[in-house]
């Protein structure tokens, strides 16, 4: 999608797809916080980003404020992207079957829950984004021995951005007035610089 599509109504599909119980739209301000506070991007930066779990566009639309090119896809059609279906199942095909390696500067997404965030990150690395990968996940995702051994030690994040204010996610719809007891964070990997100790930022 180009910036010209940035005004597209992200509420066009407010109901959760019956085949996917794991649709929790990301409040747009959480994505703007990533771009402005953590990545320190200028508006309309000459960069390309892929959002591979775009849902109804709640993350892709604010990304269009900071990236010149935003490619939004999803396995399910929730009324936002023309790029949906098995071809755009982020985990099912080899990376070259979807885009050439290195086609994007960033891959940024709120992946489905369960074991899928780790698989999304591993697949994102296979796509070889030029600058980095960022995933919006529950803060507790930083735990577990297996994930530490399989992902965080061999590929340490460059930064973890912790929200001082809780980010409310609601199943199937973005509700600006919702509350939550769950803490979320951004986990960011940089592919354009050497590995180092992760930076923790609020």
Secondary structure, 3 states (H helix, E strand, C coil): CEHHHCCCCCCCCCCCCCCCCCCECCCHHHHHHHHHHHCCCCCCEEEEEEECCCCCCCCHHHHCCCEEEEEECECCCCCCCCCECHHHCCCCCCHHHCCCCCCCCEEEECCCCCCHHHHHHHHHHHHCCCCEEEEEEEHHHHCCHHHHHHHHCCCCCCEEEECCCCCCCEECECCCCCCCCCCEEEEEEECCCCCCCCEEEC
